[in-house]
Amino acid sequence: MKTFHVETERLLLRELREEDLEGIFALDSNPNVVKFIGIPPVTDRKQSLEYIQNIQGQYERNGIGRWACILKETNEFIGWSGLKLEEVLSELGPYYDLGYRFREEFWGKGYATESAKISLYYAFEVLKWEEVEACADFDNEGSNIVLQKIGMKFTRDSEFEGMPLHWYKITREEYFDLKDNS
């Protein structure tokens, strides 16, 4: 498996590993964390292990997948963030997706914004992608704010399996315009 490693001021982002099992379980067993993503809380660590293995399979198949977010100060797993090839969620077909999910006790500290910004850097400056999309449940105010804050533009509304979604996109050109003007 290809290893991935990038750092921000406060975070280390790296590939998900089986050693992240307890962190993934703590994340996805919290009903507040999964409230806006259309899945029930996990109840068994086997589900968390399958999730990690699925992401590892994405690394192999697509060369990209979500990354573990480790708080540098404590070396603690606080959630995941990053990019993936999404093939199901959009009615318009496959796209490169930006996403993040953090343990509840780490909400409101800027980690989603920080990790999303480095993910866009990686998408446009390393992978040379032309665009990245993301979506958030209508009622997930925090995620909608983060996506706008990092420069993504609202593009449409849709529904997936009963979930109402706001969609956002940023192009390579828009990313570099923002970067040049900051």
N, C-alpha and C positions, 0 to 999 in steps of 0.2 A: 504494500500500500504506500502510495506517495505521501510524504509528510508535508504538512502545511504549518507555517508559523509566521505570524505577523503580530506586531505589538502597537498599542496606542499608549497614551500617557499612563492609563490605569489598568489596561487589559492586555492579556495575552490571548490571542485567538489561534487555535490549533485544531487538528482533526479530532473528531470524537473517537474515544477509545472505550474499551470495555471497563476500564477503571473509572469511567464517568457514570457508571450504573446508578450509584446511590444518588448522585446529583440529578440525573435525568428522572429517576423515580420521584424524588422530592419535588421536582418541577411539575411533572405531569400528573401527579396524584392530587395536586391542589386544585379544587374546583374553581377558585378565582382565576387561576392561571389559564385554564383551558376554556373558560366561560365563552369567549368570543371566537373560538376556532372550530366549533362544531364537533368536538369529540368529548366523550365522557372522561372523567378522571381515570387514570390507570389504577388498578387495584393489585397488581402483581408485578414483581420485578422482572418476570419473564417478558412482559410486554415492553418494558423499558429496554431490555437487552435486544429484543427484536427490532426496536426503533434504532438503536445504535448500529446494529448489523445492517439495517436497511440503508442508513446514511453511508456506511462504509462501502456498500455496494454501489451507491451513487458515485463515490470517489472513483471506483474502478470503471464504471460504465461511462461516466460523463466528465471525469476529471475535476469535478466540483461537487460540493455538498455542504450542508450546514457545518459550522465550526463550534467547538466548545469555547465558551468565554470563561477565562480564568482571571480572577481578581489578583493582580500582581502582588498587592500588599500582603495578602494572606495565602495565596496559592489555592484559593477556594473556587470550585465550580459554581458559577452563579447563573448559568443559562447557556443558550446558544444563539448564534447569529450567523448571517452570511447568505450565500448565494446557492441557487440550485436551478437545474433545468426542471421546470414544472410542466407536466404534460396533461394534467387533468382539470385543474381549477378554472381555467378561462374558456369561455365559449368560443374564443377566437383561435384556439389552438395553443401549442407549446410556446413557452416564453422563458426568459431568464428572470428568476424571481429573487427578490430580496426579502428576507424575513428575520425575525428574532423572537425569542421567548426567554424571559428571565424569571427567576424565583421571586415571589411576591415581596420578600423583605428587601429586594434590591431595586424595586420600582421607584421612579421619581428621582433617581440619582444621576441621570444622564447617560447610563450605560447603553441603552438602546440607540440613542443618537450617535454616541461615540463609535459603537461597533458598526452601525449602518454606514457611517461616513467612510470608515476604513474598508468596508465591503465594496462601496462604490469606487473607491480608489483602486482596489484590486480588479474589479470588473473592467474598468476603463483603461487603466494604465498598465496592468499586467496582462490581463486576458484579451484586451483590445476589443471588447464587445461593443456593439453599436447602440444598444439600449438595455435598460433594466426596468422591470415592472414590479409592482407590489400591490397588495390589496389589504383592506382592513374592514372588519365588520362596521356597519354604520355606527353602532353604539360604543365602539372601542375608541373613545376620545384620545387616549394616550397614544395609540399607534397612528391614528390619523394625524395627530400633531407632529409626531416624529417624522413621518414620511414627507410632510410639507416642509418641515424645518430643514431637512437635508437637501431640499431643492427639487423634489419630485412634484410633478404637476398632475392635478386631478384630470382623468380622462373620461371616465364613465361610471355608471352604476350597473350592477348586475346582481344576480342571485345564484347561489350554488347550494344545492340541497337545502333550500329554505333559509340560508343565511344571506341577508342583504349586504352587498359588498361595495365599497368605494374603491375604485381603481386609480392607480397613479403610475406615471412613467417618467423616466429621465433618459435623454439621449446622450450619446457621447459628446456631441457639440454643446449641449446645455451644461453638462458636467464641467467641461473645460471653460466655458464662459463664466460659470459661477466661481470656479477656482481662480481664474485670472482676475476676477473683480473682487476677490476677498483679501 
